[in-house]
Amino acid sequence: MATRVLSASVTVDAQDGTRGDQDVVGRIDRPGLLALIGATHTDTADTARAMAGKLHELRILPGDVSCASSGAPLLVVSQFTLYARTDKGRRPSWDLAAPRDRAEPLVEEVIAELRRRGAEVASGRFGAMMRVASVNDGPFTVILEL
């Protein structure tokens, strides 16, 4: 999922575990994309690289441009809840989300591929309780599928 933003950041609890202290681990301070990335059991490194390419080339920024053509930054945040199943009952099921040992390298591969392409990329911290803040440009959010 990609949201067009004017700015965005992700904050986590401080590394030393100090209650109340927080660290900003990723931030973009100019227009770009906030990308929430989920992985499922069938995703591969090739899937991750293809997703990075799609994010980088997606022409949804003002003026019908992409991050690739404009140099706009991306903030990538892992988001397993994107694979929630809500078709039965009132509690989501997470069985479609890839387990951490499979999902974390895939999210890292998306980030690495974006950087190989020359993108400016900030990111969250996989598995952390993150607080994501964004100033949306729109609203303008799209779900990306391969």
Helices and strands as residue ranges (DSSP letters): E 2-13, E 22-28, E 32-37, H 45-57, H 67-70, E 74-78, G 80-83, H 100-116, E 121-123, E 131-142
